[in-house]
Amino acid sequence: MEADKDISLRETSLKPEFERRLASMRANMRSAKQDAALLFSLHNLRYLFNYSGEAAYGVVTQDELVIITDYRFSEQAQEEAQQANIAARVVCRDRDRQSLGQAIHVELMRRGVQNCWYEAEHVSVGIWNAIVQENLGVTFMPSLGVLEQQRKIKDAWEVAQMQAAAKIGDQALAMLIPKIKLGVSEREIALELDYQMQKLGSEGLSFVTILGFGARSALPHCIPSERRLREGDLLVLDFGAVVNGYRSDMTRSFVAGRADSKQAAMYDTVLTAQYAAMSVLKNGLPAQAANTAALTILKASPFAQYAGLGLGHGVGLQLHEQPFINAVCTDTLRSQYVVTIEPGIYIPGYGGVRIEDDVLITDDAFVRLTQAPKNFELAI
């Protein structure tokens, strides 16, 4: 059963949230005996520094935060740190006279750093080799996604941003549906939805809107084309908004007009699978168990061979975050995880159905962040 809770977007100081994030990071550094950590991921810079720009690198020690950037973003980095009450020192690197490795060397030597984590999965081999050559006195160790693991648990402020993004998506879809008529193209509908989301306050798009009509709806990540809507077409629409860097991700499936028996059976099967997965969600549940609950319904249906692989994924500052809920997932769902639940059926040459919602895991159930209705038949 879905928990009966409301999470409202509040005006609040960000400082306590960032302090807790930084404290957790520093505790992990101490446990691993690391004097410092180098950040290359822009998403992790957003998470710890409140930085939303580009071309920046972070240095974290036990008593200092440093962000290295250049003249294009130094003022922005300072302003955004101040907005969150973060005591970060901004280093404006002259790219013509100082390499990134040299700038990092200055910061590490200032603190006598000997052992340093780095985000190996977020830096190119070429850039990293140059950094190492200019910091030969430091022992570097990959941090192996420590912040990505920390980000799985969303604080109240993060959840509020995601709820706001989900609400934008709900409202934009409600505005879009009356405009879905026979003869309109996939591209026209996708552009209209993108416009409505940004008009409602979305910071760009969570991802490139996915939309397919007819047989193209069987493409799980269909890029909108000039294909035009015909009566009886299946339609899969997957989209999301962004608020303060945090994303929503929702899919709704429709049929243009009255559904035939096969289409209705596909839709009912996917909806039942989604409800089956949601019925077991709670803190402490092995994520694989949710996948099994949905897959049991799909595999018992006439569409078993067309069932999509995997049930969902975490979502937050990135569209796809840990955990990835599938048959091989070893993660356990915890309170304050936000994950998608999105079973699907994809029949090549015929069409597909997917239904997706963002849910917040709670102690004994879940809260659904995406609230758009799940009506299947479109009045066209």
C-alpha positions as a printed NumPy array, in Angstrom:
array([[  0.   ,   0.   ,   0.   ],
       [  1.247,   3.479,  -0.838],
       [  2.132,   5.515,   2.232],
       [ -0.148,   8.481,   2.833],
       [  2.418,  11.225,   3.154],
       [  2.948,  14.635,   1.595],
       [  6.405,  16.09 ,   0.964],
       [  6.261,  19.808,   0.271],
       [  8.916,  22.04 ,  -1.254],
       [ 10.162,  24.295,   1.538],
       [ 12.258,  27.427,   1.579],
       [ 15.154,  26.355,   3.758],
       [ 18.857,  26.967,   4.307],
       [ 20.943,  24.38 ,   2.514],
       [ 23.782,  24.554,   5.014],
       [ 22.694,  21.669,   7.288],
       [ 22.225,  19.363,   4.291],
       [ 25.65 ,  20.14 ,   2.841],
       [ 27.273,  19.837,   6.264],
       [ 25.879,  16.327,   6.675],
       [ 26.999,  15.299,   3.186],
       [ 30.502,  16.622,   3.784],
       [ 30.723,  15.005,   7.216],
       [ 29.86 ,  11.619,   5.707],
       [ 32.423,  12.056,   2.943],
       [ 35.157,  13.01 ,   5.417],
       [ 34.297,  10.05 ,   7.638],
       [ 34.724,   7.749,   4.638],
       [ 38.051,   9.4  ,   3.848],
       [ 39.293,   8.837,   7.407],
       [ 38.233,   5.194,   7.326],
       [ 40.176,   4.713,   4.099],
       [ 43.173,   6.671,   5.46 ],
       [ 42.967,   9.247,   2.687],
       [ 44.254,  12.766,   3.369],
       [ 42.329,  14.273,   0.468],
       [ 39.929,  13.481,  -2.368],
       [ 39.899,  14.81 ,  -5.924],
       [ 36.487,  15.246,  -7.519],
       [ 36.015,  15.255, -11.289],
       [ 32.289,  14.501, -11.495],
       [ 30.162,  17.608, -12.013],
       [ 27.284,  15.813, -10.299],
       [ 29.416,  15.224,  -7.219],
       [ 30.552,  18.856,  -7.28 ],
       [ 26.871,  19.822,  -7.273],
       [ 26.296,  17.457,  -4.352],
       [ 29.126,  18.76 ,  -2.124],
       [ 29.786,  22.304,  -3.4  ],
       [ 26.388,  23.391,  -4.814],
       [ 28.248,  24.073,  -8.062],
       [ 26.158,  23.873, -11.249],
       [ 28.696,  24.999, -13.851],
       [ 31.333,  23.288, -15.97 ],
       [ 35.138,  22.975, -16.165],
       [ 35.724,  22.604, -12.419],
       [ 37.488,  20.18 , -10.088],
       [ 37.15 ,  19.726,  -6.352],
       [ 39.652,  19.072,  -3.586],
       [ 38.319,  17.847,  -0.245],
       [ 40.447,  17.569,   2.885],
       [ 39.465,  17.224,   6.523],
       [ 39.489,  20.977,   7.068],
       [ 39.067,  22.62 ,   3.67 ],
       [ 37.041,  22.6  ,   0.454],
       [ 38.661,  23.896,  -2.731],
       [ 37.147,  24.238,  -6.183],
       [ 39.545,  24.775,  -9.096],
       [ 38.072,  26.447, -12.17 ],
       [ 38.872,  29.371, -14.478],
       [ 37.719,  32.917, -15.17 ],
       [ 34.539,  31.732, -16.902],
       [ 33.127,  30.078, -13.793],
       [ 35.029,  31.395, -10.758],
       [ 32.424,  34.013,  -9.824],
       [ 29.598,  31.519, -10.271],
       [ 31.399,  28.96 ,  -8.082],
       [ 31.841,  31.548,  -5.326],
       [ 28.234,  32.714,  -5.492],
       [ 26.785,  29.217,  -5.429],
       [ 28.949,  28.203,  -2.48 ],
       [ 27.824,  31.289,  -0.594],
       [ 24.175,  30.558,  -1.402],
       [ 24.53 ,  27.236,   0.385],
       [ 26.688,  28.725,   3.18 ],
       [ 29.599,  26.547,   2.118],
       [ 33.047,  27.757,   3.121],
       [ 34.75 ,  26.79 ,  -0.125],
       [ 37.88 ,  28.458,  -1.469],
       [ 37.682,  29.1  ,  -5.22 ],
       [ 40.938,  28.892,  -7.191],
       [ 40.82 ,  30.662, -10.558],
       [ 43.383,  28.847, -12.71 ],
       [ 45.087,  30.63 , -15.609],
       [ 44.794,  27.87 , -18.196],
       [ 47.514,  29.418, -20.395],
       [ 50.122,  29.448, -17.638],
       [ 49.156,  26.652, -15.256],
       [ 48.16 ,  23.093, -16.072],
       [ 45.454,  21.319, -14.102],
       [ 48.081,  18.996, -12.629],
       [ 50.124,  21.971, -11.433],
       [ 47.063,  23.585,  -9.824],
       [ 46.238,  20.34 ,  -8.042],
       [ 49.897,  20.008,  -6.952],
       [ 49.761,  23.417,  -5.271],
       [ 46.638,  22.473,  -3.312],
       [ 47.867,  19.037,  -2.256],
       [ 51.295,  20.311,  -1.201],
       [ 49.704,  23.107,   0.854],
       [ 48.194,  20.395,   3.044],
       [ 51.063,  17.91 ,   2.911],
       [ 48.811,  15.344,   1.283],
       [ 50.376,  11.897,   0.892],
       [ 47.357,   9.694,   0.179],
       [ 44.574,  10.926,  -2.083],
       [ 41.373,   9.466,  -3.475],
       [ 40.431,  10.284,  -7.059],
       [ 37.327,   9.582,  -9.165],
       [ 38.832,   7.221, -11.724],
       [ 35.49 ,   6.709, -13.477],
       [ 35.124,  10.447, -14.144],
       [ 38.496,  11.44 , -15.629],
       [ 40.08 ,  10.563, -18.968],
       [ 43.297,   8.553, -19.134],
       [ 45.119,  11.425, -20.831],
       [ 44.178,  14.021, -18.219],
       [ 44.88 ,  11.647, -15.358],
       [ 48.328,  10.655, -16.623],
       [ 49.288,  14.335, -16.842],
       [ 48.062,  14.97 , -13.274],
       [ 50.053,  12.014, -11.926],
       [ 53.241,  13.181, -13.624],
       [ 52.963,  16.515, -11.815],
       [ 52.162,  14.929,  -8.438],
       [ 54.697,  12.111,  -8.159],
       [ 54.975,  12.498,  -4.371],
       [ 51.323,  11.56 ,  -3.829],
       [ 49.87 ,   8.047,  -3.645],
       [ 46.56 ,   8.063,  -5.498],
       [ 43.782,   5.517,  -4.991],
       [ 40.465,   5.231,  -6.865],
       [ 37.556,   6.219,  -4.645],
       [ 35.344,   3.589,  -6.332],
       [ 32.07 ,   5.503,  -6.342],
       [ 32.03 ,   6.491,  -2.678],
       [ 29.913,   9.591,  -3.338],
       [ 27.616,   7.728,  -5.718],
       [ 26.911,   5.274,  -2.897],
       [ 26.353,   8.136,  -0.452],
       [ 23.971,   9.847,  -2.886],
       [ 21.597,   6.862,  -2.886],
       [ 20.035,   8.145,   0.337],
       [ 18.265,  11.432,  -0.397],
       [ 17.865,  14.07 ,   2.304],
       [ 14.604,  15.96 ,   2.741],
       [ 15.744,  18.894,   0.615],
       [ 16.725,  16.609,  -2.261],
       [ 13.38 ,  14.817,  -2.124],
       [ 11.57 ,  18.153,  -2.206],
       [ 13.381,  19.143,  -5.409],
       [ 12.509,  15.827,  -7.004],
       [  8.882,  16.153,  -5.991],
       [  8.825,  19.611,  -7.558],
       [ 10.33 ,  18.212, -10.771],
       [  7.765,  15.413, -10.796],
       [  4.952,  17.925, -10.349],
       [  6.17 ,  19.872, -13.375],
       [  6.07 ,  16.679, -15.386],
       [  2.55 ,  15.907, -14.186],
       [  1.313,  19.366, -15.125],
       [  3.065,  19.414, -18.511],
       [  1.554,  16.053, -19.447],
       [ -1.927,  17.263, -18.489],
       [ -1.444,  20.235, -20.819],
       [ -0.111,  18.02 , -23.599],
       [ -2.769,  15.296, -23.771],
       [ -5.506,  17.464, -25.383],
       [ -3.014,  18.28 , -28.16 ],
       [ -2.345,  14.659, -29.105],
       [ -4.442,  14.265, -32.263],
       [ -4.315,  12.106, -35.371],
       [ -1.717,  13.353, -37.837],
       [  0.588,  15.006, -35.306],
       [  4.231,  13.872, -35.461],
       [  6.338,  12.367, -32.684],
       [  8.692,  15.319, -32.938],
       [  5.874,  17.887, -32.655],
       [  4.479,  16.242, -29.52 ],
       [  7.918,  15.892, -27.919],
       [  8.775,  19.54 , -28.598],
       [  5.455,  20.678, -27.166],
       [  6.022,  18.665, -23.985],
       [  9.59 ,  19.981, -23.655],
       [  8.285,  23.538, -24.05 ],
       [  5.564,  23.078, -21.445],
       [  7.991,  21.65 , -18.879],
       [ 10.428,  24.506, -19.289],
       [  7.627,  27.051, -19.256],
       [  6.566,  25.585, -15.894],
       [ 10.076,  26.053, -14.503],
       [ 12.134,  23.032, -15.495],
       [ 15.87 ,  23.712, -15.913],
       [ 16.127,  22.143, -19.331],
       [ 15.231,  18.47 , -19.631],
       [ 15.997,  15.513, -17.404],
       [ 16.927,  13.686, -20.622],
       [ 16.007,  13.758, -24.304],
       [ 12.268,  13.016, -24.401],
       [ 11.487,   9.473, -25.595],
       [  8.427,   9.076, -27.8  ],
       [  7.353,   6.417, -30.284],
       [  4.104,   5.812, -32.202],
       [  2.89 ,   2.443, -33.476],
       [  5.63 ,  -0.141, -34.022],
       [  8.223,   2.451, -32.938],
       [  6.79 ,   2.339, -29.401],
       [  8.568,  -1.03 , -29.061],
       [ 11.917,   0.843, -29.089],
       [ 12.61 ,   1.371, -25.357],
       [ 14.551,   4.603, -26.021],
       [ 12.868,   5.798, -29.199],
       [ 14.102,   9.178, -30.465],
       [ 11.132,  11.242, -31.791],
       [ 10.846,  11.303, -35.581],
       [  8.48 ,  12.679, -38.199],
       [  6.287,   9.561, -37.89 ],
       [  2.663,  10.753, -37.602],
       [ -0.018,   9.404, -35.295],
       [ -2.577,   7.035, -36.75 ],
       [ -5.755,   5.669, -35.24 ],
       [ -5.046,   2.558, -33.172],
       [ -1.356,   3.369, -32.643],
       [  0.303,   2.523, -29.355],
       [  2.225,   5.486, -27.953],
       [  5.018,   5.385, -25.328],
       [  6.111,   8.714, -23.8  ],
       [  9.057,   8.867, -21.366],
       [ 10.187,  12.269, -20.051],
       [ 11.338,  14.283, -17.044],
       [ 11.919,  17.742, -15.597],
       [ 14.778,  19.227, -13.557],
       [ 14.648,  21.415, -10.422],
       [ 17.892,  22.586,  -8.777],
       [ 19.72 ,  19.82 , -10.622],
       [ 17.391,  17.038,  -9.441],
       [ 15.482,  15.007, -12.004],
       [ 12.171,  13.287, -12.491],
       [ 11.549,  10.337, -14.813],
       [  8.057,   9.208, -15.821],
       [  6.585,   7.059, -18.592],
       [  2.98 ,   6.847, -19.686],
       [  1.61 ,   4.651, -22.47 ],
       [ -1.492,   5.325, -24.542],
       [ -3.468,   4.054, -27.495],
       [ -4.866,   6.449, -30.085],
       [ -8.582,   5.761, -29.754],
       [-10.084,   2.476, -28.594],
       [ -7.744,  -0.326, -27.578],
       [ -8.111,  -3.728, -29.174],
       [ -7.963,  -6.877, -27.033],
       [ -4.211,  -7.385, -27.513],
       [ -3.358,  -3.796, -26.648],
       [ -5.616,  -3.876, -23.591],
       [ -4.005,  -7.11 , -22.416],
       [ -0.519,  -5.649, -22.832],
       [ -1.436,  -2.566, -20.832],
       [ -3.207,  -4.496, -18.07 ],
       [ -0.242,  -6.854, -17.746],
       [  2.288,  -4.035, -17.39 ],
       [  0.113,  -2.129, -14.929],
       [ -0.422,  -5.263, -12.824],
       [  3.337,  -5.909, -12.853],
       [  4.029,  -2.376, -11.665],
       [  1.491,  -2.688,  -8.853],
       [  2.964,  -6.058,  -7.861],
       [  6.429,  -4.533,  -7.524],
       [  5.132,  -1.522,  -5.628],
       [  3.183,  -3.725,  -3.214],
       [  6.392,  -5.107,  -1.704],
       [  8.446,  -1.891,  -1.568],
       [  9.782,  -0.91 ,   1.847],
       [ 12.961,  -0.307,   3.793],
       [ 15.099,  -3.444,   4.005],
       [ 13.643,  -5.192,   0.95 ],
       [ 16.228,  -6.822,  -1.336],
       [ 15.886,  -4.866,  -4.563],
       [ 15.884,  -8.125,  -6.502],
       [ 12.62 ,  -9.083,  -4.743],
       [ 10.824,  -6.105,  -6.304],
       [ 12.138,  -7.136,  -9.712],
       [ 10.925, -10.69 ,  -9.111],
       [  7.441,  -9.494,  -8.128],
       [  7.024,  -7.683, -11.443],
       [  8.729, -10.354, -13.512],
       [  6.443, -13.055, -12.106],
       [  3.445, -11.241, -13.614],
       [  5.165, -10.588, -16.923],
       [  6.434, -14.162, -17.323],
       [  2.978, -15.613, -16.594],
       [  1.44 , -13.53 , -19.387],
       [  1.176, -14.238, -23.133],
       [  3.887, -11.582, -23.583],
       [  6.582, -13.303, -21.506],
       [  9.171, -13.359, -24.275],
       [  8.755,  -9.617, -24.829],
       [  9.206,  -8.516, -21.209],
       [ 11.805,  -5.803, -20.687],
       [ 14.917,  -6.639, -18.676],
       [ 15.172,  -4.843, -15.342],
       [ 12.576,  -3.037, -13.259],
       [ 14.099,   0.367, -12.584],
       [ 16.943,   2.457, -11.226],
       [ 17.828,   5.153,  -8.759],
       [ 17.326,   8.763,  -9.824],
       [ 18.544,  12.079,  -8.425],
       [ 21.221,  14.457,  -9.704],
       [ 21.657,  11.929, -12.505],
       [ 18.931,  10.197, -14.432],
       [ 20.427,   6.759, -13.792],
       [ 21.899,   6.269, -10.337],
       [ 22.448,   3.342,  -7.997],
       [ 20.703,   1.02 ,  -7.346],
       [ 19.854,  -0.66 , -10.645],
       [ 16.914,  -2.948,  -9.89 ],
       [ 17.235,  -6.124, -11.946],
       [ 17.705,  -9.877, -11.633],
       [ 21.351,  -9.589, -10.555],
       [ 21.047,  -6.591,  -8.197],
       [ 22.542,  -7.257,  -4.751],
       [ 21.429,  -3.967,  -3.205],
       [ 18.866,  -3.617,  -0.426],
       [ 16.314,  -0.821,  -0.624],
       [ 16.629,   1.729,   2.187],
       [ 14.453,   4.554,   3.449],
       [ 15.063,   7.737,   1.452],
       [ 16.087,   5.955,  -1.732],
       [ 14.275,   7.356,  -4.778],
       [ 13.892,   4.758,  -7.515],
       [ 11.885,   4.226, -10.684],
       [  9.485,   1.316, -11.099],
       [  9.064,   0.777, -14.85 ],
       [  8.092,  -2.658, -16.187],
       [  7.525,  -2.903, -19.921],
       [  6.556,  -5.117, -22.841],
       [  8.205,  -4.514, -26.224],
       [  7.014,  -6.479, -29.276],
       [  9.229,  -5.794, -32.325],
       [  7.29 ,  -4.688, -35.368],
       [  4.101,  -4.227, -33.336],
       [  4.546,  -1.854, -30.393],
       [  5.28 ,  -1.504, -26.714],
       [  3.868,  -0.495, -23.365],
       [  5.834,   0.891, -20.395],
       [  4.535,   2.517, -17.22 ],
       [  7.019,   4.291, -14.955],
       [  6.818,   6.207, -11.693],
       [  9.361,   7.712,  -9.298],
       [  8.914,   6.449,  -5.741],
       [ 10.493,   7.349,  -2.415],
       [ 11.161,   4.311,  -0.231],
       [  9.911,   4.697,   3.36 ],
       [ 10.16 ,   2.505,   6.453],
       [  7.071,   0.455,   5.662],
       [  6.034,   1.338,   2.093],
       [  6.691,   4.106,  -0.42 ],
       [  5.579,   7.555,  -1.556],
       [  4.832,   8.022,  -5.255],
       [  6.361,  11.297,  -6.483],
       [  4.935,  11.17 , -10.024],
       [  1.161,  11.545,  -9.858],
       [ -0.085,  11.711, -13.47 ],
       [ -3.154,   9.537, -14.188],
       [ -2.69 ,   6.223, -16.008],
       [ -5.503,   6.437, -18.502],
       [ -4.754,   4.292, -21.542],
       [ -7.226,   5.286, -24.266],
       [ -6.827,   8.747, -25.811],
       [ -9.879,  10.603, -27.085],
       [ -8.637,  11.641, -30.525]])
